[in-house]
Amino acid sequence: MSQIKFGVVGAAGRGASFFSAISANPEACVEALCDLNEQGLAETAARVGVTKQYLDYEQMLDDAALDAVIVGTPMPLHAPQAIMALQRGLHVMSEVPACVSLDEARDLVAAARASSGTYMMAENFTYMRPNVLVKAIARAGLFGEMYFAEGGYIHELKGLNEITKWRRKWQTGINGCTYPTHSLGPVLQWMGERVAQVLCVGSGHHYRDPRGDEYENEDSISMSCRTERGGLIQIRVDMLSNRPHNMTWYSLQGTKGCYEAARGMGDQPKIWLADRCEQVEWRPLEDLAEEFLPEEWLHPTEAQLQAGHGGGDYLEVQDFVRSIREGTPPPIGIHQAMDMTLPGLVSQQSIAQGGVWLDVPDSRGWR
Ligand SMILES: NC(=O)c1ccc[n+]([C@@H]2O[C@H](COP(=O)([O-])OP(=O)(O)OC[C@H]3O[C@@H](n4cnc5c(N)ncnc54)[C@H](O)[C@@H]3O)[C@@H](O)[C@H]2O)c1
């Protein structure tokens, strides 16, 4: 079978992070690159040895004879560029979040439904080894009924706001949970359900940008999520507070077990499971790797490891390629992408109304 030919838009930025995973996959290849940054595009193309280069996205879609695209451009372009590709019957792997408004969300879902192409959102934090392991343990039922979880994306990026200026508008220029998927995505996979309602509040404004303007986004955004079965998920997204790097935090509580991610400074992910521990005490999550981790994580190939992040980057692309080849739903298809994206969009309305509970739509019901 011939290789799946990928075009990558945003190739001089985030899009480049997909090259090694695509190139390491014998069933895929990077066929064409697109970026508005002419010099960055030429340098990237020379580095990866790709001759088809485009400054215009639609021209790439129409002329490059592609099977699939990676959308690695700034947030407001994800939905429009994904829709353009889906309308041409191309497969789409989009960076996070899936879209930046509820109207866009509806348009994207409609386009994905109507298309012969497969849509997958590249929520790469669901491909982190501890998160994959917790998911496997959760699926085996060992946490019992899961009713509380926490997710945190705590990544000071005031400096990056000045380099990638779209961030100053779309991440820190709007109040509410503007970048929810890294913290919420893994937790939703563990709990196996959807957020039905959100309530969002913030910690106030303690920082200004280099022009002296207050960031519209409050420093620490707290988004409470009520799940369909009545569980509670607490999300903290903070992209402004002065602090050392320690980007992620997760916890999970069920009737028969609990999990806490590593907090840094030599800490390690830890778990307690009533069915597996004689005492009520923590044990390292890693103790359960041999039994629960999927084979491809336990014994990664050389190609996997070369692609980065312990093989996660490779497996993310492999899942997408497999779903295209086999015609099976990808792990983060259009509705899972919406489950991870929509709570953040509704949170922006909640915080604007002083922190009220608001319903989060279920895209499965959209017609
Ligand atoms: N999943 C992750 O861990 C992760 C990490 C970083 C960034 N991201 C996401 O990736 C996206 C890009 O982030 P970034 O940090 O690379 O931003 P960036 O600004 O550094 O790069 C974006 C690239 O897109 C190009 N571009 C902009 N508009 C374009 C257009 N119309 N056509 C073609 N190219 C265009 C720019 O020239 C630039 O090279 C964002 O949505 C961000 O949220 C995800």
The ligand as an SDF file (V2000), in Angstrom:
LIG
                    3D

 44 48  0  0  0  0  0  0  0  0999 V2000
    0.4940   20.4280   21.6270 N   0  0  0  0  0  0  0  0  0  0  0  0
    1.4890   21.1420   22.1120 C   0  0  0  0  0  0  0  0  0  0  0  0
    2.1820   20.7330   23.0310 O   0  0  0  0  0  0  0  0  0  0  0  0
    1.7380   22.4940   21.5140 C   0  0  0  0  0  0  0  0  0  0  0  0
    2.9440   23.1590   21.7540 C   0  0  0  0  0  0  0  0  0  0  0  0
    3.1490   24.3830   21.1320 C   0  0  0  0  0  0  0  0  0  0  0  0
    2.1780   24.9270   20.3230 C   0  0  0  0  0  0  0  0  0  0  0  0
    1.0060   24.2510   20.1350 N   0  0  0  0  0  0  0  0  0  0  0  0
   -0.0290   24.7840   19.2390 C   0  0  0  0  0  0  0  0  0  0  0  0
    0.4830   24.8580   17.9350 O   0  0  0  0  0  0  0  0  0  0  0  0
    0.0090   26.0210   17.2910 C   0  0  0  0  0  0  0  0  0  0  0  0
    1.1590   26.8540   16.7570 C   0  0  0  0  0  0  0  0  0  0  0  0
    1.9520   27.3000   17.8580 O   0  0  0  0  0  0  0  0  0  0  0  0
    3.4490   27.8050   17.6570 P   0  0  0  0  0  0  0  0  0  0  0  0
    3.9940   28.0230   19.0140 O   0  0  0  0  0  0  0  0  0  0  0  0
    4.1710   26.9410   16.7110 O   0  0  0  0  0  0  0  0  0  0  0  0
    3.1730   29.2040   16.9510 O   0  0  0  0  0  0  0  0  0  0  0  0
    4.1760   29.9530   15.9800 P   0  0  0  0  0  0  0  0  0  0  0  0
    3.6010   31.3040   15.8080 O   0  0  0  0  0  0  0  0  0  0  0  0
    5.5790   29.8040   16.4480 O   0  0  0  0  0  0  0  0  0  0  0  0
    4.1030   29.1360   14.6340 O   0  0  0  0  0  0  0  0  0  0  0  0
    3.0000   29.1230   13.8090 C   0  0  0  0  0  0  0  0  0  0  0  0
    3.4740   29.0520   12.3720 C   0  0  0  0  0  0  0  0  0  0  0  0
    2.3340   29.1510   11.5310 O   0  0  0  0  0  0  0  0  0  0  0  0
    2.6500   30.0100   10.4670 C   0  0  0  0  0  0  0  0  0  0  0  0
    1.4130   30.5880    9.9420 N   0  0  0  0  0  0  0  0  0  0  0  0
    0.6230   31.5410   10.5130 C   0  0  0  0  0  0  0  0  0  0  0  0
   -0.4430   31.7870    9.7320 N   0  0  0  0  0  0  0  0  0  0  0  0
   -0.3270   30.9930    8.6540 C   0  0  0  0  0  0  0  0  0  0  0  0
   -1.1120   30.7870    7.4840 C   0  0  0  0  0  0  0  0  0  0  0  0
   -2.2540   31.4650    7.2790 N   0  0  0  0  0  0  0  0  0  0  0  0
   -0.6830   29.8880    6.5710 N   0  0  0  0  0  0  0  0  0  0  0  0
    0.4660   29.2060    6.7520 C   0  0  0  0  0  0  0  0  0  0  0  0
    1.2550   29.3470    7.8390 N   0  0  0  0  0  0  0  0  0  0  0  0
    0.8630   30.2300    8.7650 C   0  0  0  0  0  0  0  0  0  0  0  0
    3.5680   31.0580   11.0680 C   0  0  0  0  0  0  0  0  0  0  0  0
    4.3360   31.7060   10.0830 O   0  0  0  0  0  0  0  0  0  0  0  0
    4.4000   30.2010   12.0140 C   0  0  0  0  0  0  0  0  0  0  0  0
    5.5650   29.7040   11.3840 O   0  0  0  0  0  0  0  0  0  0  0  0
   -0.8600   26.7530   18.3070 C   0  0  0  0  0  0  0  0  0  0  0  0
   -2.1960   26.4890   18.0850 O   0  0  0  0  0  0  0  0  0  0  0  0
   -0.4330   26.1840   19.6210 C   0  0  0  0  0  0  0  0  0  0  0  0
   -1.5030   26.1690   20.5340 O   0  0  0  0  0  0  0  0  0  0  0  0
    0.7890   23.0460   20.7100 C   0  0  0  0  0  0  0  0  0  0  0  0
  1  2  1  0
  2  3  2  0
  2  4  1  0
  4  5  1  0
  4 44  2  0
  5  6  2  0
  6  7  1  0
  7  8  2  0
  8  9  1  0
  8 44  1  0
  9 10  1  0
  9 42  1  0
 10 11  1  0
 11 12  1  0
 11 40  1  0
 12 13  1  0
 13 14  1  0
 14 15  2  0
 14 16  1  0
 14 17  1  0
 17 18  1  0
 18 19  2  0
 18 20  1  0
 18 21  1  0
 21 22  1  0
 22 23  1  0
 23 24  1  0
 23 38  1  0
 24 25  1  0
 25 26  1  0
 25 36  1  0
 26 27  1  0
 26 35  1  0
 27 28  2  0
 28 29  1  0
 29 30  1  0
 29 35  2  0
 30 31  1  0
 30 32  2  0
 32 33  1  0
 33 34  2  0
 34 35  1  0
 36 37  1  0
 36 38  1  0
 38 39  1  0
 40 41  1  0
 40 42  1  0
 42 43  1  0
M  CHG  2   8   1  16  -1
M  END
$$$$
